[in-house]
Amino acid sequence: MIGFLLTLIVVGLVAGFLARALVPGDDSMSIGMTIVLGVVGSFVGGFLGYVLFGKDLNEGGVQPSGIVGSVIGAIIVLLAWRAAHHGRASRI
């Protein structure tokens, strides 16, 4: 259980950092928020991978395609967060 949580945190940090590096713009986020971005992106990427390609956890949870899916999911979440944050800031 501890190993799973550590893996989740490390993959979340890497995916969140890569998403923030690949998408241009100013993101004022702490390391904790970057980890949350990556973890949520990992779930989004895993869900999209399952829907599109029909893969499941029996094939392994940590693999290169899973990390790529995590980064893609984190980019999607980051763009959605920016859209929601920008829309809220313009209404004030």
Secondary structure, DSSP 8 states (H G I E B T S, - for coil): -HHHHHHHHHHHHHHHHHHHHHS-S-----HHHHHHHHHHHHHHHHHHHHHHH---GGG-SSSHHHHHHHHHHHHHHHHHHHHHHHHHHHH-
